[in-house]
Amino acid sequence: MRNLKRIPLAIFVLLMILVVLAFVLENQQQVSLSFLGWAGPQLPVSAIAVIALLIGMLLGPLLGWLLGRIKRASRKRLA
């Protein structure tokens, strides 16, 4: 029974890998981002998207944790 539950998960993971691989292979155009006068190096569009995704995956939980700590601290001060 346990193996039957793993099959859909394995299929989902394989499909996600294929989607990411297709995205990377289809977006090899070199671009340079500029922001506030700073120009980045020329990288493929897919590399920039993956880097932005990874930064978001790191910053999202970190900000959630930080805001939760601030909220708990303010509750302790009020009580």
KEKE-3310 file (N, C-alpha, C; in steps of 0.2 Angstrom, whole numbers, plus 5000, padded with zeros to 4 digits):
npx = (5004:5010:5019:5010:5006:5018:5020:5012:5018:5031:5029:5024:5036:5045:5038:5039:5053:5055:5048:5055:5068:5064:5061:5073:5081:5074:5076:5089:5094:5105:5105:5106:5104:5099:5099:5095:5107:5116:5123:5121:5130:5131:5119:5110:5092:5085:5094:5094:5080:5080:5089:5082:5071:5077:5082:5070:5064:5073:5072:5058:5053:5062:5059:5045:5048:5055:5045:5036:5043:5044:5031:5027:5035:5030:5017:5021:5026:5014:5006)
npy = (4994:5006:5008:5011:5024:5031:5031:5040:5052:5050:5051:5064:5071:5068:5073:5087:5089:5086:5097:5108:5106:5107:5121:5126:5122:5129:5142:5149:5161:5175:5187:5203:5210:5226:5237:5250:5257:5248:5235:5218:5203:5195:5182:5167:5167:5157:5154:5166:5166:5154:5158:5169:5162:5153:5163:5168:5157:5156:5168:5170:5160:5165:5178:5176:5169:5179:5189:5182:5181:5194:5197:5188:5194:5206:5203:5197:5209:5216:5208)
npz = (5000:5004:4993:4983:4986:4984:4970:4963:4968:4963:4950:4948:4953:4943:4932:4935:4935:4921:4916:4921:4915:4901:4901:4904:4893:4883:4885:4882:4878:4879:4892:4900:4915:4921:4935:4945:4940:4940:4931:4927:4924:4908:4906:4903:4901:4908:4918:4926:4930:4938:4948:4953:4958:4968:4977:4981:4987:4998:5004:5007:5017:5027:5030:5034:5046:5053:5054:5062:5074:5078:5079:5090:5100:5101:5106:5119:5125:5127:5135)
capx = (5000:5014:5022:5005:5006:5024:5020:5010:5023:5037:5027:5024:5043:5048:5035:5042:5060:5055:5046:5061:5073:5062:5061:5080:5083:5071:5077:5096:5096:5109:5102:5110:5099:5102:5095:5098:5113:5121:5122:5124:5134:5126:5117:5104:5086:5084:5098:5091:5074:5081:5092:5077:5067:5081:5082:5063:5063:5076:5069:5051:5053:5066:5054:5040:5050:5056:5039:5033:5046:5042:5024:5027:5038:5025:5012:5024:5026:5007:5003)
capy = (5000:5012:5009:5014:5031:5034:5031:5047:5057:5049:5054:5071:5074:5067:5078:5093:5089:5087:5104:5113:5104:5110:5128:5128:5121:5133:5149:5150:5168:5179:5194:5207:5214:5232:5239:5256:5259:5242:5230:5212:5199:5191:5175:5164:5169:5152:5155:5172:5164:5149:5161:5172:5157:5151:5168:5169:5151:5157:5174:5169:5157:5169:5184:5173:5167:5185:5192:5178:5182:5201:5197:5185:5198:5212:5200:5197:5215:5218:5204)
capz = (5000:5004:4987:4979:4987:4981:4963:4960:4970:4959:4943:4949:4953:4936:4927:4937:4932:4914:4914:4922:4910:4895:4902:4904:4886:4878:4887:4882:4876:4884:4893:4905:4919:4924:4941:4948:4937:4941:4926:4929:4918:4903:4908:4900:4904:4913:4924:4930:4933:4943:4953:4957:4962:4974:4981:4984:4991:5004:5008:5009:5024:5032:5032:5038:5053:5056:5056:5067:5080:5079:5082:5097:5105:5103:5111:5125:5128:5128:5140)
cpx = (5004:5017:5017:5005:5012:5024:5017:5015:5029:5035:5027:5031:5046:5045:5038:5049:5060:5053:5052:5066:5071:5062:5069:5083:5080:5073:5085:5098:5099:5106:5106:5104:5103:5097:5098:5105:5118:5119:5125:5127:5128:5125:5111:5098:5084:5088:5096:5085:5075:5085:5087:5072:5070:5081:5076:5062:5067:5073:5062:5050:5057:5062:5048:5042:5052:5050:5035:5036:5044:5035:5023:5030:5034:5020:5015:5024:5019:5004:5007)
cpy = (5006:5013:5012:5021:5034:5035:5038:5053:5056:5052:5061:5074:5073:5072:5085:5094:5090:5095:5109:5112:5108:5118:5130:5128:5126:5141:5150:5157:5171:5185:5197:5211:5220:5235:5244:5258:5253:5237:5223:5208:5196:5184:5173:5166:5164:5152:5161:5170:5159:5153:5165:5168:5155:5156:5169:5163:5152:5163:5174:5166:5162:5175:5182:5172:5174:5189:5189:5180:5189:5201:5194:5190:5204:5209:5199:5203:5218:5214:5205)
cpz = (5000:4997:4982:4980:4984:4974:4960:4962:4965:4952:4943:4949:4946:4931:4929:4934:4924:4912:4915:4917:4903:4896:4901:4897:4881:4880:4888:4880:4881:4885:4899:4909:4921:4929:4945:4946:4937:4935:4928:4923:4913:4905:4904:4904:4909:4919:4929:4933:4938:4949:4957:4961:4968:4979:4985:4989:4998:5008:5011:5016:5029:5034:5036:5045:5056:5058:5061:5074:5082:5082:5089:5102:5106:5107:5118:5129:5131:5134:5147)
residu = (MET:ARG:ASN:LEU:LYS:ARG:ILE:PRO:LEU:ALA:ILE:PHE:VAL:LEU:LEU:MET:ILE:LEU:VAL:VAL:LEU:ALA:PHE:VAL:LEU:GLU:ASN:GLN:GLN:GLN:VAL:SER:LEU:SER:PHE:LEU:GLY:TRP:ALA:GLY:PRO:GLN:LEU:PRO:VAL:SER:ALA:ILE:ALA:VAL:ILE:ALA:LEU:LEU:ILE:GLY:MET:LEU:LEU:GLY:PRO:LEU:LEU:GLY:TRP:LEU:LEU:GLY:ARG:ILE:LYS:ARG:ALA:SER:ARG:LYS:ARG:LEU:ALA)
# end
